[in-house]
């Protein structure tokens, strides 16, 4: 939570203009006026250069002073242009075609041939030898790693610099610089440096990174920000078919599917570090796909990459990212080994992709050194975890950084450390920070009390029972490593005129095993049955209880009094075992909804109140999950890990006047899978069984969705309590193609829409004994007032004749933030009030 400055600064600052020694920018055309992409632009007498983008535009700068710049491209005559001044913007360059082209190289323009193309022949040799290159050829390896992460605000004009927003904070613009990739001025606002030692074992497929030092501007003790940023720029292997950035799968230019996605041109050949290398230019075959453009140099004997640069295609279907630029350099260890020595990653975040739009740079520079091989470490070493926050690592002195920093910081990067320290003393900035903190976390910080007020966004709610509902609450917060935390809330419904409240606390007893005890009490109105697995979160409340607009009347709410104590432990990494004891009192909160059940064998006496004591044993396994912090609460810093959940519930009849003894088993699994360039498939399955006879409140209603929101793991065309089971199995599949289909339709491809399909199904049963026990409740659900009461069969209550299913077709990325799904009910349309078709939607910020 204390990391919100980083997110707020994305929209807070802008930048001023400064000048380097030599700068050039402009466009390159042929004699017919067509823009020429991938033209080499180099300062004469130097190795400092760039290539034009797909629109023929270029920008190049140098700290040195140069008098000439050379433009060259195969098939065209070289052109050398004199530079009359240090800054030369908006140059218009025209190249003439050569009278005779080179005979030994075939030149391709536009869409290149997949056959008889020397560049593609070289690409096939890279595929054949990629397993023999890099670290994979060694059993074990270790190396030193230096990583610098930086966030910069870019592209503003003097009018904004002088605006009232920055009055009193003008000094921040003293640190502006100019990007040598985009030519934009920028202001560094966050710098993080890390030095670590990396150990790997290819025999057991394990990697361990040992952090030796960390230093940053403004977040010296915030591992959450550091973890978030590092996951944003995760490591990648250019030899892989797909590269994962910003929750997207980009086709690598070295992918085996590359010839279907890219055009390749053999451009040049030369000695690099005494190794003969070929230069290949590549660019996308189609627009709007997640692809790059750029070039790479490859050795002619090992077929290992020596250098590569990748720039995001301007038309790529990705939000909030205007530019991605990457460079990797590989050093020659010996005649057969090329190892990564430098990795540079720049991304330009912006609200739109217009040339002059303001945004923020995120940059990562990683340097690798001191490689050692085949030094075997004990297998247990890779599984050891750090359980305590080591302040020494985050407070290394200047001597440590002078010795271990493998790349000197620029003047502006050094200045940002001092600038932020000064900025935090400015009252106006502190007020802006507080506003940004609320937007990012939902809590308002009161540091003097070590208390956070919120969540702000839960202040208002609405349902048919409570009417308008207001809520206030908060939590203790000393730091993100707090060993204990207290939370609570108060609420009031203006229709039922009843107050609600809840309080909970948790305490971390042992950091190594993450032994946590917790407890709390809540008295509230809730929509039980909104999910198949019952949450034991004392303060939890689902959207079904608070939706402002519903597709059908939602009066099936329950008054709940819940007392709960629990203990949990992490047996091994990401494997959590938890034991709960809870006492619940449940009764209907609505006059039009019944939870009545028979209390005697003769079925003459009923009650609508249930008192139930239970023990719940839960296991949650989430392999691959990464977290930050060492306190009672940790934050997840990555995505795309699977989740497995298993629980056993035992009802304790007679304990504290508990009404029922029963057993219930439940299991669920969920995984999001990147399907190469075809998008993302999300799969979820749940199974469960309740033994013995229990009231409706303890059964497993199939989770309906009467809101207008698309909610995964619910059934959009089912009403609440339309189906109820005591055993069930469900499967939900949703595939987001990421625009792969729409991008091929002429009138749609410019909109960057994303197509989504889904199918959801469940089969379940309910015993006749449970029907007989709950006949009063089921009659109120099945029959309207005045209708004759007939025999109730299991097929009327549960989807036992055939699996209930529904499917959906959706369009996402509407205006970058909206998604609309059209949902179709597949069967059981004969049931009363069946909704055959419906529309749901969602809102969110996604790349």
C-alpha positions, -999 to 999 in steps of 0.1 A, spaced: 0 0 0 28 24 8 41 18 -28 13 39 -43 36 68 -51 50 48 -81 15 44 -96 4 79 -89 35 94 -105 25 79 -138 -1 106 -142 14 133 -119 45 147 -137 56 158 -171 90 168 -186 110 198 -199 134 201 -229 172 197 -228 198 193 -255 226 167 -261 256 173 -282 243 161 -316 207 152 -325 191 143 -358 155 133 -367 134 131 -398 120 108 -425 136 88 -454 119 84 -488 126 69 -522 125 89 -554 87 81 -557 80 96 -523 75 62 -505 87 60 -470 117 36 -466 117 14 -435 148 -1 -419 173 23 -435 207 24 -416 214 59 -401 249 63 -387 270 93 -376 301 93 -399 332 80 -382 313 63 -354 294 31 -346 265 51 -332 234 45 -353 198 34 -357 173 23 -383 142 40 -396 109 26 -384 81 12 -406 71 47 -415 106 58 -425 111 79 -394 143 81 -374 159 97 -344 195 96 -334 216 114 -308 251 113 -294 269 129 -265 298 136 -290 298 163 -317 295 149 -353 295 168 -385 280 142 -409 254 114 -409 252 86 -434 221 69 -448 224 34 -464 201 6 -475 207 -23 -498 196 -15 -534 200 23 -528 230 46 -531 246 57 -498 239 93 -489 261 114 -466 245 146 -452 265 175 -436 252 187 -403 253 224 -401 243 226 -365 242 203 -334 204 198 -335 188 189 -369 151 179 -366 125 171 -393 151 162 -420 136 150 -453 160 125 -469 156 109 -504 176 79 -514 182 69 -551 182 34 -563 216 19 -573 222 13 -610 232 -23 -603 224 -43 -572 246 -69 -556 246 -102 -574 254 -124 -544 225 -113 -523 188 -115 -532 169 -83 -522 134 -85 -509 109 -57 -504 73 -58 -492 63 -94 -483 93 -116 -487 94 -151 -501 95 -180 -476 115 -201 -501 148 -193 -519 154 -166 -492 189 -166 -477 177 -149 -446 152 -177 -440 179 -203 -446 200 -187 -419 169 -186 -396 165 -224 -400 202 -229 -389 195 -208 -358 166 -231 -350 187 -262 -355 215 -250 -331 196 -230 -305 198 -258 -279 236 -258 -282 239 -221 -274 238 -202 -241 236 -216 -206 216 -247 -216 249 -264 -227 262 -265 -191 251 -287 -162 254 -259 -137 261 -222 -140 265 -190 -119 270 -154 -127 269 -118 -113 240 -97 -122 235 -59 -120 200 -45 -128 189 -9 -131 152 -1 -133 141 34 -141 108 52 -146 108 85 -165 80 109 -173 81 122 -209 68 147 -234 55 179 -220 55 215 -232 67 246 -213 31 257 -207 25 227 -185 58 231 -168 48 266 -158 12 256 -149 -2 260 -114 0 222 -109 38 224 -105 40 257 -87 65 253 -59 79 221 -74 97 236 -105 130 222 -93 120 187 -104 126 197 -140 164 202 -134 169 165 -140 155 163 -175 173 144 -203 166 131 -239 160 95 -250 184 82 -276 157 59 -288 127 81 -292 142 116 -291 118 127 -263 128 147 -233 121 129 -200 124 133 -163 137 104 -142 114 99 -112 123 64 -99 156 45 -101 161 11 -86 195 -7 -86 200 -43 -76 231 -65 -74 227 -102 -71 244 -136 -76 225 -161 -98 229 -198 -95 213 -224 -118 212 -262 -123 200 -275 -156 199 -311 -144 172 -303 -118 158 -272 -137 163 -249 -107 174 -212 -105 182 -192 -74 189 -155 -73 206 -142 -41 201 -104 -36 232 -88 -23 222 -51 -25 193 -29 -35 190 9 -37 162 31 -50 148 65 -50 119 69 -25 111 32 -19 141 19 1 121 -5 21 92 -13 -2 97 -48 -16 62 -47 -32 71 -19 -56 104 -36 -64 86 -70 -70 59 -54 -91 84 -36 -114 106 -67 -117 77 -88 -127 66 -62 -152 100 -67 -169 105 -104 -164 135 -121 -180 131 -136 -215 149 -159 -239 150 -146 -275 153 -182 -287 118 -191 -273 89 -191 -298 70 -166 -277 81 -138 -254 59 -129 -225 55 -92 -216 26 -73 -200 5 -105 -199 8 -108 -237 25 -134 -259 47 -118 -286 60 -139 -314 98 -139 -312 117 -130 -344 136 -162 -339 104 -183 -335 99 -215 -355 66 -198 -365 85 -167 -375 83 -172 -412 45 -172 -410 46 -139 -390 77 -119 -402 94 -109 -434 132 -115 -433 159 -97 -454 196 -105 -455 210 -71 -452 248 -71 -445 277 -91 -432 308 -81 -412 333 -90 -386 321 -84 -350 347 -92 -323 366 -112 -349 336 -133 -357 320 -132 -391 283 -124 -387 253 -119 -410 228 -90 -404 192 -98 -409 163 -73 -409 129 -85 -400 94 -68 -400 58 -80 -396 38 -96 -424 6 -82 -411 -5 -53 -389 -22 -53 -355 -4 -85 -343 19 -87 -313 51 -85 -333 84 -66 -335 106 -50 -361 143 -47 -361 175 -66 -370 199 -91 -355 235 -102 -362 242 -140 -362 275 -158 -362 282 -179 -394 296 -210 -376 277 -214 -343 246 -197 -356 244 -180 -322 230 -144 -319 256 -118 -314 233 -87 -312 196 -82 -316 172 -53 -313 134 -55 -312 110 -26 -315 72 -30 -311 52 -28 -342 32 5 -341 0 -13 -349 3 -41 -323 -29 -47 -304 -17 -37 -269 -31 -10 -246 -13 17 -227 21 9 -243 31 31 -272 66 18 -276 87 -12 -267 124 -13 -276 148 -41 -266 185 -47 -272 205 -78 -263 243 -82 -267 262 -115 -263 298 -119 -255 320 -146 -270 333 -168 -242 350 -192 -266 346 -204 -302 314 -221 -294 298 -202 -265 279 -169 -268 265 -157 -235 242 -127 -227 262 -97 -214 238 -68 -217 200 -66 -219 182 -32 -224 144 -29 -223 125 4 -228 87 8 -228 67 40 -234 34 39 -214 8 64 -226 -30 68 -228 -29 68 -266 -3 61 -294 -3 96 -309 32 109 -315 30 138 -291 10 121 -264 25 123 -229 34 92 -209 61 75 -189 91 54 -198 99 22 -180 135 12 -186 155 -19 -175 192 -23 -180 207 -57 -170 244 -65 -171 258 -100 -167 294 -109 -158 318 -134 -142 302 -166 -156 313 -199 -139 302 -234 -149 297 -269 -136 300 -260 -99 273 -282 -84 255 -270 -53 233 -289 -29 198 -294 -42 183 -280 -10 200 -247 -16 176 -238 -44 146 -244 -21 158 -222 8 137 -191 14 145 -158 30 121 -153 59 132 -120 73 135 -85 59 172 -76 58 176 -38 61 213 -41 54 206 -52 18 185 -21 12 209 3 28 243 -5 13 268 23 14 285 42 -15 315 19 -14 294 -11 -21 278 5 -52 311 19 -65 325 -16 -64 295 -35 -77 278 -11 -101 287 -23 -136 273 8 -154 278 43 -141 246 63 -134 240 94 -155 240 128 -139 202 129 -141 199 94 -125 221 104 -96 201 136 -93 167 118 -89 178 103 -56 182 138 -41 152 152 -60 126 128 -45 140 133 -10 134 171 -15 100 166 -31 86 146 -2 91 177 20 68 198 -2 32 200 12 15 202 -21 32 171 -33 22 152 -1 -14 162 -8 -12 149 -44 4 117 -31 -24 111 -7 -50 115 -35 -31 91 -57 -28 66 -28 -65 65 -24 -70 58 -61 -44 31 -61 -52 12 -29 -87 22 -20 -75 33 15 -68 67 29 -36 67 50 -35 83 84 2 78 92 0 96 126 -24 69 138 -9 40 118 -43 35 104 -59 33 69 -95 43 64 -114 23 38 -119 6 15 -133 38 0 -150 21 -29 -172 0 -5 -188 31 11 -221 27 -9 -240 -4 -19 -276 -15 -27 -298 -46 -26 -335 -53 -22 -333 -61 15 -311 -33 28 -319 -7 1 -292 19 1 -263 7 23 -235 28 37 -203 14 51 -173 27 70 -142 9 81 -104 6 83 -73 -13 93 -41 -9 112 -10 -3 91 25 3 104 44 -11 74 40 -38 48 60 -62 71 35 -59 100 34 -91 121 -2 -84 130 -32 -66 116 -67 -55 129 -96 -47 106 -132 -37 111 -163 -21 96 -197 -6 104 -226 -6 80 -263 5 79 -292 -3 56 -318 24 51 -345 0 41 -342 -27 68 -330 0 92 -304 -24 107 -268 -19 116 -241 -44 106 -206 -47 118 -175 -69 117 -140 -71 132 -111 -94 126 -74 -98 135 -45 -120 125 -10 -126 139 21 -141 123 36 -163 149 65 -178 129 79 -163 97 97 -195 86 66 -217 85 43 -187 81 22 -199 111 -7 -175 113 -36 -174 138 -67 -153 131 -102 -147 144 -132 -125 140 -169 -119 141 -194 -105 115 -230 -97 116 -243 -88 81 -266 -95 52 -251 -118 25 -259 -136 -7 -248 -171 1 -245 -194 -28 -227 -168 -50 -199 -193 -53 -196 -230 -49 -168 -228 -23 -178 -210 9 -154 -182 20 -143 -181 57 -131 -146 53 -149 -129 82 -151 -95 66 -157 -108 30 -187 -97 10 -195 -106 -26 -207 -84 -55 -240 -103 -56 -250 -86 -23 -241 -51 -35 -249 -48 -72 -266 -15 -81 -285 -30 -111 -298 -66 -114 -313 -86 -143 -339 -101 -119 -352 -94 -85 -326 -104 -59 -344 -109 -27 -328 -143 -18 -305 -128 8 -295 -143 42 -288 -127 76 -256 -142 89 -238 -141 122 -204 -156 118 -177 -162 145 -145 -178 132 -110 -187 145 -83 -202 123 -47 -213 121 -27 -217 89 8 -228 79 28 -229 48 41 -265 47 64 -259 17 66 -230 -6 32 -220 -19 14 -249 -2 -9 -236 25 -28 -257 50 -55 -241 71 -79 -252 98 -110 -232 107 -136 -235 135 -167 -214 128 -201 -209 144 -228 -196 120 -263 -185 126 -283 -182 93 -318 -171 86 -336 -155 57 -332 -117 55 -363 -113 32 -400 -119 36 -402 -134 1 -374 -159 5 -375 -190 27 -348 -211 43 -374 -232 62 -368 -269 68 -386 -296 88 -373 -302 123 -392 -335 130 -397 -368 113 -434 -363 109 -427 -331 89 -451 -310 109 -427 -285 124 -405 -261 105 -379 -234 113 -361 -209 92 -331 -204 116 -300 -225 115 -272 -226 140 -242 -245 128 -207 -252 142 -181 -265 118 -145 -275 114 -130 -268 80 -97 -282 67 -84 -264 36 -53 -269 14 -43 -244 -13 -14 -250 -36 -3 -223 -60 30 -234 -76 50 -206 -92 34 -178 -72 57 -150 -62 50 -127 -32 66 -97 -15 68 -87 21 76 -106 53 45 -97 74 12 -113 82 -1 -102 48 19 -106 16 12 -92 -19 13 -113 -50 37 -98 -76 31 -121 -106 4 -138 -126 -2 -169 -146 3 -195 -119 -22 -223 -113 -43 -226 -82 -56 -258 -66 -81 -258 -37 -93 -287 -16 -114 -286 16 -132 -309 40 -160 -296 62 -173 -315 93 -205 -302 109 -205 -306 147 -240 -315 158 -246 -306 194 -215 -284 198 -226 -250 210 -261 -261 202 -252 -268 166 -281 -283 146 -265 -307 121 -237 -332 117 -225 -337 82 -194 -340 59 -186 -321 27 -157 -324 3 -148 -299 -23 -120 -294 -49 -113 -267 -75 -86 -259 -99 -79 -229 -121 -52 -221 -147 -47 -195 -174 -27 -208 -203 -11 -188 -230 -17 -206 -263 12 -192 -283 -1 -165 -307 -37 -177 -304 -44 -159 -271 -52 -170 -236 -73 -199 -224 -86 -198 -188 -99 -231 -174 -116 -237 -141 -132 -269 -127 -150 -276 -94 -163 -308 -78 -180 -314 -45 -203 -336 -25 -223 -331 7 -230 -362 28 -261 -366 51 -292 -344 50 -288 -307 56 -308 -275 52 -307 -254 21 -283 -230 37 -257 -257 39 -262 -272 4 -244 -261 -28 -265 -238 -49 -252 -235 -85 -238 -199 -85 -261 -177 -106 -253 -142 -117 -282 -116 -116 -258 -86 -120 -248 -69 -152 -212 -78 -146 -193 -107 -163 -181 -127 -133 -159 -158 -139 -170 -190 -122 -207 -180 -122 -235 -188 -146 -247 -156 -162 -281 -169 -172 -290 -186 -139 -309 -169 -111 -298 -174 -75 -311 -208 -62 -324 -218 -96 -304 -251 -91 -293 -265 -58 -271 -296 -54 -256 -319 -28 -231 -332 -54 -218 -315 -85 -191 -312 -111 -185 -280 -132 -162 -269 -159 -157 -233 -173 -136 -224 -203 -129 -189 -216 -106 -181 -245 -95 -146 -253 -80 -145 -289 -65 -111 -283 -77 -97 -316 -62 -124 -338 -95 -128 -358 -107 -91 -358 -72 -80 -369 -78 -98 -402 -111 -81 -410 -105 -49 -429 -132 -27 -413 -123 -40 -378 -86 -43 -377 -80 -7 -369 -101 -8 -337 -79 -32 -318 -109 -51 -305 -105 -86 -289 -128 -115 -294 -137 -137 -264 -157 -170 -264 -167 -190 -233 -186 -221 -224 -198 -231 -189 -214 -263 -177 -223 -281 -146 -240 -314 -137 -253 -321 -102 -277 -341 -81 -297 -338 -50 -310 -366 -29 -347 -372 -22 -339 -370 15 -326 -335 11 -357 -325 -9 -380 -339 18 -361 -320 45 -362 -287 26 -396 -291 11 -409 -258 26 -380 -238 11 -381 -256 -23 -419 -251 -26 -414 -213 -22 -387 -213 -48 -405 -235 -74 -441 -224 -70 -457 -190 -72 -484 -181 -47 -516 -199 -55 -500 -225 -78 -508 -261 -69 -480 -279 -50 -471 -311 -67 -445 -336 -61 -409 -323 -62 -384 -345 -80 -346 -342 -80 -347 -331 -117 -367 -300 -107 -340 -289 -83 -306 -299 -97 -292 -303 -133 -293 -341 -131 -311 -350 -163 -282 -335 -184 -255 -310 -176 -267 -274 -176 -246 -253 -200 -244 -218 -214 -221 -201 -238 -210 -166 -246 -195 -145 -273 -177 -113 -262 -159 -83 -275 -132 -68 -253 -110 -37 -255 -138 -14 -264 -123 20 -259 -95 0 -242 -114 -5 -210 -148 -21 -217 -159 -57 -224 -194 -68 -235 -205 -104 -234 -237 -118 -250 -246 -150 -230 -269 -178 -243 -286 -203 -221 -281 -237 -237 -309 -258 -221 -334 -261 -192 -354 -233 -209 -386 -249 -197 -380 -238 -161 -399 -208 -147 -383 -174 -154 -356 -189 -175 -334 -162 -190 -325 -175 -225 -302 -146 -235 -285 -118 -216 -258 -92 -218 -231 -86 -192 -200 -65 -192 -170 -55 -173 -146 -26 -169 -108 -28 -164 -74 -16 -174 -56 -44 -193 -26 -44 -216 
